[in-house]
Amino acid sequence: MRNLFYVLLAVLVAALSAEPTKAQPTDKPNVLLIISDDQHYGDYGFMGHPVIETPRLDQLAAESLVFRRGYVSTSLCCPSLASMITGQYPRHNGITGNLVNPLAEQQAVYVEFMLKAPTIPRILGEHGYLSLQTGKWWHGNFANGGFTHGMSHGDVTRGGRHGDQGLIIGREGLNPIPGFIDQAKAEEKPFMIWYAPFLPHTPHTPPDRLFEKYKTKTDSPHIARYWAMCEWFDESCGQLLDLLEEKGVAENTIVLYVCDNGWINLPGRGAYAPRSKRSPYDGGLRTPIMVKWPGHLEPGEADGIATNLDLLPTVLDACGVKVPDTVDGVSLLVPENQKRVAFTGAVYSHDAVDIRDPAANLLYRWRIDGQWKLIEPSPARLPDEKPELYNILEDPTEQNDLASQHPDVIERMKKQIDAEW
């Protein structure tokens, strides 16, 4: 017994004096990015919509740090998504427009830009992460963004520009996400999932049960279908969040939510109103942004502005990874960044004038600073338009242009925009 005691004592002393073991990759948080597609910032229950029901996203909001005043850097889907994954303004990563004919030639240029840019999956892959692309993806094969796994093969002649095979996610279930999580667990590796379903994006083809629910609540069947699509998207998000629970990974997963750009459905057809998608108004630029990280981030509402540029630095901050100097966003885990009051963005042509020259494609620059929002048209592209100024805290739908009353504010904010550019 005495010999056994000394043996155990020696083992204990050796263990205490040894160097601490390094944390396993599974100690790092998993990452889930949920990206809505063409949805107005007010079209959620937790954002106060009187009709649309989004119980699962309402629950996520209750569990998250919520930025009700979130913004995208531009109100067009391809460059907005590129800003999310790179943390860079479109003028810095080079991706300013959507792909038009000839698709293959333009996509090749955007792939060139994407391969040069920092991306969330590429950086995390250097630190042991597996990553999965699903849904909307403009840049050819998923590997071009640094993903280790993905659904989009990248042949625009077969599947179009938006993401080809990846676009079934959400509309036709969640495969291949369950198997991907199982693989990451089996390999004891942390994972990142890009969940960007084509929802509530057109075509507005919701399940009949949801259309029946909403068609009696509006005179427009087109609006009813859009509202139903919003709830269908909410259901898919709930299924995904439930899957994290079922797989036992929810408590170690940071979840981030954003929309690529806004949408205001026209009553007479399934199309968007002028002051939403592709516009410099909040109907196209604003989105709720949510960050849920159990045990690390206190749920609640932040007073400041968050942006789609902030996803990359927030994720890297959570994962203990250095943020590249070329990134324009900030980490939303840092308390002072949660109080930001100013942000500058831009709006570009849907069809690029010069796919390699962001300045040639510029239509508007805009800036928010406290209560003020300035919209500055490009003199080269829109010489007949005048600057517009709104008090967006008092006038959130931007109906009352105050430019003529506050030339001093316009001059100050123009100088701020020029300084940033």
Buried (B, 14 or more C-beta within 10 A) or exposed (E): EEEEEEEEEEEEEEEEEEEEEEEEBBEBBBBBBBBBBBBBBBBBBBBEBEBBBBEBBBBBBEBBBBBBBBBBBBBBBBBBBBBBBBBBBBBBBBBBBBBEEEEBEBBEBBBEBBBEBBBBBBBBBEEBBBBBBBBBBBBBBBBBBBBBBBBBBBBBEEBEBBBBBBBBBBBEEBEBBBEBBEBBBEEEBBBBBBBBBBBBBBEBEBBEEBBEBBBEEBEBBBBBBBBBBBBBBBBBBBBBBEBBEEBEBBEBBBBBBBBBBBBBBBEEEBEBBEBBBBBBBBBBBBBBBBBBBBEEBEBEEBEBBBBBBBBBBBBBBBBEBEBBEEBBBBBBBEEEBBEBEBBBBBBBBBEBBEBEEBEBBBBBBBBBBEEBBBBBBBEEBEEEBEBBBBBBEEBBEBEEBBBEEBEEBBEEBBEBBEEEE
